[in-house]
Structures are given as C-alpha cells and as structure tokens.
C-alpha cells in the first residue's frame, strides 16, 4: 500500500503530460498515483525539505513572470532551467538525492545567476557527478546538448566525477535509430558504481575526477571540455 499510494509524486504544467504520467503509473501497478497539474516554481507550490529522491527533466529555455516566482527561490533570474535547480535543492530533504537533466549552457553560462546556481550545487550540496550528453539525444523534440547532474543535498563537494557520453545507443538524428547495445550507458553505470576505487585519473579518457578547488579557479565552470 505504501508503494502504491505514498511513494511516487509528480508535477507538470501540461494537462496532457499529467494524463500520460497518471496512465503510465497505473499501467505499472501504481493504483493511486499522485501526479498533479501544478507549476512548481510558482508561489502556490510550497514543498520544501520534502522528498528523498527527485528525478527531473525540466523544461529548457523557459521563462516565468517575475511576480509569479516562489519567494523561497533565491536565484535572481526568470530562467526556468536555473530556477529548477534552486527548486529541486529546496524540495529535497537533507541527505536527499537528485538526478536532473540540464541544457549545456547551465554548466558554463557567464551570468551572475548561472554562477550562483553552480555555487549552490557545489557549496550547498555534494555535486557527485556530471554526465555530459551529445546534442541529439532529445531529437526530434530538441537538438540542444544536455547533461545529467547527480547531487545530494547538504554537505559540501570535494570533487566531481565527469563522464563524456558519446552515444546512448541510438543515432543522433531525427530518426533515432537503435545502433548498438546501449552505447556508453552500460559503461556509465559500471564506472559510476566503481568510481571511488579507480586510482588513476586520465583527463584524456571519457571519465575523470576534478577537485572543487580547480572548479572554483575556473570560475565555477562545470563543462567537461574545460577539464
């Protein structure tokens, strides 16, 4: 009963997406899914320190009216891809984990809000990993390059694990034809699980560690190509 009624929660502004989410969970045996049509960046949403795990693929390049932004969000911006970082950190319990997808610009954007968002990830969280994905993984809907951020709320970052994904097992054109056994995905899972036991740190390989101090010196740049 707990799994079916009190485990999975989700929010979307789009009525069709809410309907698809509800149907998907019901087809997977969740008889009373908690999916609601709500704007989680707005003043009406107030669920701070609430969740153990948050997984999100928030909208890119969106904007919200300044007067609608929730007062609890401290980033001085109307860019939704930055505000969602702020929102997810606030919504997690201390020790809660998140996996979220962001457009590449979040990793290296030079505005004050971009830097502030990255400082938030490094100073208010343990930013554990960044998996850089090639442009095309979200085609035919969007061609933008993206990355997965993996972080834990609370504590502080000492070093960040980077992986430069080249393939997700599908072609990177609009057809997205299957090409091989998951591309880099099986390797990412294996290397992630064993990342702490790896002693050498080859910056020329697909994956490597970067100390927080080096990231600070690079103006908090989190793009894999920088290192």
Residue pairs with C-beta under 8 A, 6 or more apart in sequence:
3 30
4 29
4 30
4 31
4 32
5 31
5 32
5 34
7 30
8 25
8 30
8 33
8 34
9 34
9 35
9 51
10 21
10 33
10 34
10 35
10 36
11 35
11 36
11 37
11 38
11 39
11 40
11 45
12 18
12 21
12 35
12 37
12 38
13 37
13 38
13 39
14 37
15 37
18 35
18 36
18 37
21 33
21 35
22 33
22 35
25 33
25 35
26 33
38 44
38 45
39 45
39 64
39 68
40 84
40 87
40 91
41 64
41 68
41 69
41 70
41 73
41 80
41 83
41 84
41 87
42 64
42 68
42 69
42 70
43 68
43 69
43 70
43 71
45 70
46 70
46 72
47 91
48 72
48 90
48 91
49 90
49 91
49 92
49 93
49 94
50 91
50 92
50 93
51 91
51 92
51 93
51 96
52 92
52 93
52 96
52 97
53 96
53 97
53 98
54 88
54 91
54 92
54 96
54 97
54 98
54 99
54 100
55 98
55 99
55 100
56 84
56 88
56 98
56 99
56 100
56 101
57 100
57 101
58 80
58 81
58 84
58 100
58 101
58 102
59 80
59 81
60 80
60 81
60 102
60 103
60 142
60 144
60 146
61 79
61 80
61 81
61 103
61 144
62 79
62 80
62 81
63 78
63 79
63 80
64 78
64 80
64 83
65 78
66 78
69 78
69 83
70 87
72 90
73 83
73 86
73 87
73 90
74 86
75 82
75 83
75 85
75 86
75 113
75 116
75 117
75 120
76 112
76 113
76 116
77 83
77 111
77 113
79 113
81 102
81 103
81 105
81 106
82 106
82 113
82 114
82 117
84 100
85 100
85 102
85 106
85 117
85 120
85 121
85 149
86 117
86 120
88 98
88 100
89 98
89 120
89 121
89 124
89 125
89 151
89 153
92 98
92 153
93 153
94 153
94 154
95 152
95 153
95 154
96 152
96 153
97 150
97 151
97 152
97 153
98 149
98 150
98 151
98 152
98 153
99 148
99 149
99 150
100 148
100 149
101 133
101 146
101 147
101 148
101 149
102 146
102 147
102 149
103 144
103 145
103 146
104 132
104 144
104 145
104 146
104 147
104 223
105 114
106 114
106 117
106 118
106 147
106 222
107 118
107 130
107 147
107 221
107 222
107 223
108 114
108 221
108 222
108 223
108 226
109 115
110 219
115 219
115 220
118 220
118 222
119 220
121 127
121 149
121 151
121 157
121 222
122 156
122 157
122 160
122 212
122 215
122 216
122 220
123 156
123 157
124 153
124 154
125 151
125 152
125 153
125 154
125 155
125 157
126 151
126 152
126 154
126 155
126 156
126 157
126 158
127 149
127 150
127 151
127 157
127 160
127 222
128 150
128 151
128 152
128 157
128 160
128 161
129 148
129 149
129 150
129 160
129 161
129 162
129 163
129 192
129 195
130 147
130 148
130 149
130 150
130 160
130 161
130 162
130 163
130 222
130 224
131 147
131 148
131 150
131 162
131 163
131 165
131 188
132 145
132 147
132 162
132 163
132 164
132 165
132 223
132 224
133 145
133 146
133 147
133 148
133 165
133 168
134 145
134 165
134 166
134 167
134 168
134 172
135 143
135 144
135 145
135 146
135 172
136 143
136 171
136 172
136 173
136 176
137 146
137 168
137 170
137 172
138 144
138 146
139 172
139 173
139 174
139 176
140 174
140 176
147 222
147 224
156 212
157 212
158 211
158 212
159 209
159 210
159 211
159 212
160 209
160 210
160 212
160 215
160 222
161 192
161 195
161 207
161 208
161 209
162 207
162 208
162 209
162 210
162 224
162 227
163 184
163 188
163 191
163 192
163 206
163 207
163 224
164 206
164 207
164 224
165 183
165 184
165 185
165 188
165 206
166 183
166 184
166 206
167 179
167 180
167 183
167 184
168 182
168 183
168 184
168 185
169 178
169 179
169 180
169 181
169 182
169 183
169 185
170 176
170 177
170 178
170 179
170 183
171 177
171 179
184 206
187 206
191 198
191 207
195 207
195 209
201 208
201 209
202 208
203 227
208 227
210 227
214 227
215 221
215 222
218 226
218 227
